[in-house]
Structure formats: C-alpha cells, structure tokens
Amino acid sequence: MKKFDKFKKFFNKARTEVHFRNSGEGVRLSSGEGSSDAPVDRQAAADRAAQAAERRMKPDPTPQDASKRRIQIIAKRELEEERRKMETLNVSDTPKPKDEEPKELDHSSAISSILFTSELLGEDHARPREVLQKDIKNYLNDQIRDAVDEDDKAIAAILMIYNLNKTQVREAAVDIIAKICSNILENPDKPKFKSIRLGTNAYQNKIAPAIGGRAFLEAIGFVEQENNGNPALVFTRQTDEHLVEALVALKEGQMLTLRTEEMREKDELNATKKYKYTLIRVRLPGNILIQGVFGCSEPFSNVRLFVTSTLSSALVASELTLRDATGQFVEDENTSLVQLGLVPAALLHMVFTEPIEGAGDVVADEYLDQIRELE
C-alpha cells in the first residue's frame, strides 16, 4: 500500500460528499448563471486582482491586535481623566475608599471569531476551532456507522484516534492495538490472541479511553461476544490478510491540519508571488483537450468564458459543469484560480447532462481544423 493513499482517497471522498451536500444543479449557459452576461475585460480583472493582492501584502493589524490596542487606549484615557480629577480636587492624605479591583480584559469573543478549516471537510466549512472539532468527530462517526467499505471505517477510526485524543492516550492506544494485530498475524492458529476481554486493565486503561479505539477494532473484524462468561471483543474474520494494511495505516496515522483564513491567505499570497500564470487544460467529450494560460488572480469564471467560446452554437442551451478528477466543481466562480489551488497547472473535465457524440457537435466550426492528435 502506498503511503497515505487510503487517507487521500478518504479525504477526496469526504470533500466530494460535502460539496454534493451543499451544491445544486449544473449551470445553463443561456441562463447567465455562473458567469456574467457582459464580456469580461480580462486585463481589467487582472489589474483589480493585482491591486487586491498588493493591499493584502501590506501588514494590517489583526482583529485581536486592534482590539487589544483599542482597550489599552481607552484604559489609558480613563486613567488620565481620573488623575486630572484627583489633582483638581486636591485630594488630601485621608484614607481613600478602596478602589474596585481592575477587571481582567476578556478577549474570548475575539478569539472565538477566528474560523478554522480542515482538509477533511473542505475550505467552505469554516468554524471556530471547538465547533470544527465537533463537526469532524460527528462526520467520522457517521462514516463509521454508514460506510459500506470496511477500509473507510478503519480510516475514519484512525483519524479519530490521531485527532480527537491527547498524545499520551493516542500513543497508548496505537501501541496496544498494533500489538494485538501483530499477535494475530504471527499466531494465526491460536484463538487466545483473537480475543480481548473488556474487563482487563489493558483494555480499560489503553483502548477504552481512546476515541476511535474500539471503532478501529470493530472495523477490522472484532465483534463483541461472551468468552467463558466474560464480555470480550473476538476477531471473527476468516482471513487476516487485511490486517497488514490496517496495521500500516494505523502506525502511519494522519493528523488533520486546522487552518485559519489568515494562514490560507498567506499561502495564496506566496503562490501568487511564486507563479504569475497557470495553465488550465479542459477535457471535452470526444477526448478533446483545450488549454489556455490565465493569470493566477483571475476568477474561475474567465475559464468558463474561455471554454464556452470554443463550443459549437448547438450547445448554447446545454447544462455543463467543469469538474476536477474527483468530481468536484466550483460553486463560486468569482473565486480566483490561486484560491482554488489551480496553480501552476490543472486539468478539468467538462460534463454535460446529456451525452454528446462527435467532435463536430462540441467544437465550433472555426476550431475544427486546429484539432491535433496528441502524441
């Protein structure tokens, strides 16, 4: 098994499900949805994007820093006013009434306003950290409950173990579960290695406290049964060949990265500095490829305009979407190409709702003589 292949497959599937959950139908070219009715000045759009990028490059105070400075300024002003009042009144040395204890500054509201995303649920699912972690847990629980593929259940359980537990709990669970799998692989004919009594210290102290620990064991073939009158998890699969890949995936693990909007903008800015242009290829029905070079800051709608300009007039009223290899498509076509990760190059697939046959039915007549067979 190639390293992290199963995790990548799981992430792609997760993001696709989230997109389908939030997406509607395709776009009709004649309806004007997804692109502007008026022609887009690509140079003007590129200039506006460059100006926006330049503004982003200027260091602006973060909401938290601005809030702190505002509070400090107000506090300083109040202290100055109080000092002036005391001097005006010529306060004597008589005992003063006890001042109220200074209140601690509360920045929890500013902190709670920071939104995070994860590669599991996608960039559109932005939530405060605690809310996002709950959403991740709920999603993984749904996968463990509903997934048909046992591999998906095992990967979801591993993600829970690695991302929803503290380091000590996670490491203890991974070590004991890995030892259980190794014992079964090394002693396939000994039933004692295929049973885990739920009342033992090993289970109670190392597996039970770990979120996802039992779920992983159940995903690889353990079922709760009675063993000599004691509740136990018993390995019931006829074969143990799948345990090899499961053990590798468990040891490799995968930590999810929670990212703020500021982190994402920084990555986008770095990508813009590194790449000025991107090459976009689009595969049309009939295995025809068209390609164009775009500025990294151009909106995705410019790609749609470029593609539709090559199509035949017979397809004006056809529904179509531009999708990537995993089947995902762009919901907000005003998003820039660098924000969508389509830099420095990308391959998209045009999908029609109705089957189209023959190059002559897809490409406009003026482009038919430019079609060349790729080597």
N, C-alpha and C positions, 0 to 999 in steps of 0.2 A: 504494500500500500504506500503510495507516495505521500510524503509528509503533508499533513493538513488538507489533503484532497477532500476528505469526507467533511471537514469543517467548512471548506469553501463551498461545497455543494449544499450544505445545510444553510449557510448564510444566504446564498443566492436564492434558495427556495423560500427562505423566510422573507427576504426583501420583496420577492415576487408576490407572495401572499399579501403582504402589507399594501403593495401597490394596487393589486386587484381589489382589495377590500375598499380602497379609497377612490378608485378610478371609475369613470363612466364609460360610455361608448366611444367609438372612434370619431374622427372629425371628417365632416363632408367638406370637400374643397369649395363647393359652391355656397356653403353656409357662412363662410367668413370666420368660423371659429378656429382658434389656434394660430391664426396669422392675421395680419392687418389687411383691410380691403385696399388701402392705398399702397403704391410701391414704396419699398423701404430704401432710403438712402444709406447704403452700406458704409460709405465713408463718414457720413454724419453720425451714424450709430457707433462706429469705431471711435470717433472723436469723443463722443459723450462717455463711452466706456473708459477711454484713456483718462479723461478728466476725473471720473469717479474713482479710478484706481489711484490717481495722484492724491486725491483727497484722503483716501484710505491710508496712504503711505505716511501722511502727517500724523505724528503722535497725538492722539486725542485722549483726554482723561477718561478713564473707565468710569462707569456709573458709580462703582464703590468709592473710588478715589474722590470723585467730585462730591459725593455725599459726605465723606469724611471732612473734606475741606470746608464745605458749607456749614457743617455742625461746628467745626473749630472756629470759623469766623463769627458765627452767632454767639458762641460761648465767650469769645474774646470781647465782643462788643458789649455783652451784658456785664462782664466783669469791669470794663472801663466805666460804664454808666454807674455801676454800684460804687466804684471808687470815687467818682466825682460827687455823687450824692453824699458820701461819708465826709468828704472834705468840706463840702458846702455847709453841712450841718455842724461841723466842728465837733465831731464825736468825742466825748470825754473818755477817761480810762475806766469808767464804771463798767461792771460786768455786762457783757452783751448777751442777748438771748442766743441760745445755741442755734447755729445755722443748720438748716436742713442738710442732711448728707447728700453729697453730689450724686446725681443719678448716673448710672453707667450707660454709656452710649450703646444703643441697640441697633446693630446693622443686620439683624436677621432678615428683615424684609428685603434689603439689597441683595443679600446672599441667596435668598430663596428665589429671586428673579432671574438668576443665572440658569440658562437652559442647556441641557446636555443632549447629545445624540449618541447612538451606538451603531456599529456596523451590522448588528443583528436586526434591528427594527428600522434602519434606514435614516437618512438625513431629515426626512419630513417629520419624523416622530421626535420632536424636541420637547423635553420636560425637565423640571428640576431633578437633581440627582436622585433623591429618595423616591420620587414618583417614578422615574425611569427605571430604577432598580426593581420596584414592584411590578412594573409593566413587563420587564424582562422575565421575572420569576413567573408571572401569570402566563406569558407566552410559552415558556419552556414547559410549564405544567400541562398546558393544552397540547403541546406536541407529544409529550409522554403519554397523555391519555388518548389522543386521537390518531396519532401517526400509524400508518399501516406497516411501513418499513421498520423493522426492528433496529436497523442501523441508525435511523433518525431518532428513535427513542434513546438509544445509547449515547449518541452525540449530545442530545438535549440534556441528559443526565450529567454528562461530563461537564458541560457548560455551567450547569447549576453548581456542581462540586467546586469548580475553579473560581466562580464569580460571586457566589452567594454565601461563602463561608470565610471565616478568618483563616489566616495562614496556618496556624497550628492545627486547627480542626481539619482543614483541607489536606494537609500533608499526612496526618494520621490516617484519614480515610483512604487516601490513594495508596498508601503503603500496605494497609491490611487487605484491601480489595485486590491489589496486584498480587499479593502473596496467595490469596485464595485462588485466583485464576491460574497462577503458576503451578500450584499444587495439583489442580485438576489436570493440567496439561502434562505434568510429569508423572502423575499416578492415575491414568485413566481407568484402571480396573479396581480402584479402591474407593468404595462408597463413602468412607468416613471423610474424605476430602471434598465430597459433594454436598455436605450438609453443614449448615451454620445454625446452631442453637441460638434463639433470640435472647435467652437469659444469660448468656456468657458475658464476662467483662469485656472481651474483645469487641463483641457486637454493641453492647450498651455504651461503651466509652469511646469507641472509634468510628463505628458505622452509623449508628442511630443519630448521633448529634450532627452529622454532616448532611446538609440539604442536598438531595440528589443521590446520596449513597445507596440507599435501598432501591431507588428507582433504577440505578445502573445495574444492580444485581438482577432485578426482575427483567430488565431489557435483554440481558444476555442469557436468560434461561432459568433463573431461580424462581421457585413457586413456594408459597407458604404452605407447609404441611405439618402434621404431627410426626415426630420422630421419637419413638419409645415413650410416648405420652407427653413429650415436651414440644412446644411450638418451635418450628425451625424453618429456615429457607433451604429448599432442596433443589439441586441442579437436576432438571428433568429432560434436557435435550438429549437426543440420541447421538449427536455428534458434538465434538468440542472444537472443531476446526475454526469456527468463527471467533473463538476466544483469543487467538493470536492477534488478529487485527484489533479486537476490542482492547486488549492489553496494551498494544502500541498506542492507540488513540488515548487511552487513559493516562499513560505516562507522559505523552506529549502535551495533552491538555490544550486549552486555548483561553487566554484572558481577553475579555472584551475591553475595548478602549472607549471610555466615555469622553466625548469631546465637546467643548463649548463652541459657540458661534465665533468667538474671537480666535480660537485655535484654527477653525476651518477657514476663516478669512485670511489668516496668516499663511496657511498652506496655499490658498488660491493666489495670494499676492506673490508668494515665492514661485509658483508655477508660471505666473504671468511674466515675472522677471526672467525666468529661465527660457520660456518659449513665447515667441511673439505670434506664431501662426500654428495652426493644426490642420492635418489632412483628414478629411472626412470622406469615407467611402460608403456608398449605399448600394446594397444588392437588390436589384429589381427582379420581378418574376421573369422567367426565361433565362435565369443565371447571368443577367447583365449587370455589370458593375459600372457605376458612375462615381466620379470623385471630384472634390473641389477643395480649395485651400481657403481657410477662413481665419480671421483674427481671433485670438483666444478669448477676447472680451465680447465678441459678437453674440447676440442671442440665438437660441436654438431655432427660432422662427425663420432666421435667414437661411438655415439649412433646408427647411421645408420649402421656402420660396425657390431655392436653387433646384431642388428635386422636382417640384411641380412644373418648373419652367421647361424641363426636358420631356414631360409626358405628352402623350397624344391628346387631342381635343376630345376624344371619345371617353376619356377618364375624368373629365371635369367634375362630374357628379358622383364619383366613386368615393366610398369610405376607405380611408387608409390610415395607418399609423406607422411611425418609424420606431423600430424596436432594436434593442441590443440582443446579444446571443442568448441571454437568459429569458427573453420575452418581455422585459420591462420597457416602458415607454415614458416619455417626458410629459408630465401633466401641465407644468407651467412653461410654455415655450418662450417666455421672456427671460428665462434663466440663461446666464452666459455659458458658453462651452466649457470654460475652465471650471466653473462651479459644478458642472455636470460630470467632470472628470473625463471629458472627451479630448484630452490633450496628452501628448503631442499628435496622436492619431487615433482613429476609431473606425470600426466597421458597424454599420447599421443595416437593418433589414426592413424593406418596405413590405407591409402586409395589407392586402386588400381583403375586404369581406367576401367578395365574390371572385372565383378563380378567373384568371386572365391567361390566355394562351397566345403565344406568338409574339415576337419582338415588335412586329408592326402594330399590334394593338396596344403596346405600352409606350414606346418611344415615339416622339414626334418625328414627322417625316424628314425634317431638315437634319436630324441627327442619325438617321439610319445608315448613311454611307460612312459614318465615323466609327461604327462599331467594329472592333478588332477582337480577334480571339487571343486570349491570354496564353502565354507560353507555359 
